[in-house]
Amino acid sequence: MAAQLLDGKGIAKQIRDEIKIDVAEFVEKSGVTPCLAAVLVGDDPASQVYVRNKERACEVAGITSQLHRLSADTSETDLLALIEQLNGDPAVHGILVQLPLPSHITETKILDAVHPLKDVDSFHAENVGLVVQGRPRFLPCTPHGVVQILHRCGIEISGKHAVVVGRSEIVGKPLANMLLQRGSNLGPSAANATVTVCHSRTANLPEITRQADILIAAIGQAKFITADMIKPGATVIDVGINRTDDGLVGDVDFDAALEVAGAITPVPGGVGPLTIAMLLWNTLAAARMQAT
Ligand code: NDP
């Protein structure tokens, strides 16, 4: 039997509609319009598309956005000066530095320069620490999107074995941390998993992925997770976005997985749309924190 399709696009739309209402209420009460400043260094085509999509999503939600474009040869000092300026600007509530940055710039130095209260990506060391301790200020956008999909599709996380393939700072590691917490913003059923994290040096990977009730692929390799790596009936969340000759594909061999999994996210239309929705969520949260 074919797996249930988890409609990330629909869920993202639902969340964006909710945020739009919340933003309007916040503006009415506080007289403050939330504002997201995006910083784009260089002319990477994918980054330009992401930033444009984020700007459009802000506009629809009633959030003001700024785009600060810097050339690829911008120095670290100049980038830090811009971030300092945005940190001190009371009209800016959230700051997003689009990654990847050019190789002459140290990413962690830049991300740690963003004021923690404006760090809507939740990449600052202080915010990462708060997530790990289970008292998040901002939830990282893509991992939060994954949890929202599971929760809104009625898939219990508590007590399940979640296997996360990928240990990046942006997806794998923070997601694993969120899944194993005692609670979440969506209640204890959206946390309390038994979590296994796998990576490129994991031995016997298929043996481990086959034990997953919830299998999350955040690897960056097209169709890496094959049907024989999935336990029948498991929920499969595909975070991967890979550009191939056949168009965008995920990290999961979707057509084959559909026959084994109980539920699965498509690519595109799965996790991707949630990332922007959760960025809007954090921008509103940042504006609320700074207004009090
Ligand atoms: P990274 O490249 O930072 O991390 C990839 C992870 O996968 C690493 O931990 C790596 O292990 C692991 N890995 C690589 N090869 C293997 C292998 N053969 N077996 C097991 N593990 C392996 O990627 P990101 O986490 O940033 O992104 C992952 C994917 O998700 C990409 O396709 C990206 O485009 C997509 N993405 C999607 C988003 C969305 O909005 N939907 C947002 C962010 C990312 P090791 O640490 O050992 O190198």
Boltz pocket constraint, residues with backbone or C-beta under 6 A from the ligand:
constraints:
  - pocket:
      binder: B
      contacts: [[A, 142], [A, 165], [A, 166], [A, 167], [A, 168], [A, 169], [A, 170], [A, 171], [A, 172], [A, 198], [A, 199], [A, 200], [A, 201], [A, 202], [A, 205], [A, 217], [A, 218], [A, 219], [A, 220], [A, 221], [A, 238], [A, 239], [A, 240], [A, 241], [A, 242], [A, 271], [A, 272], [A, 273], [A, 275]]
      max_distance: 6.0
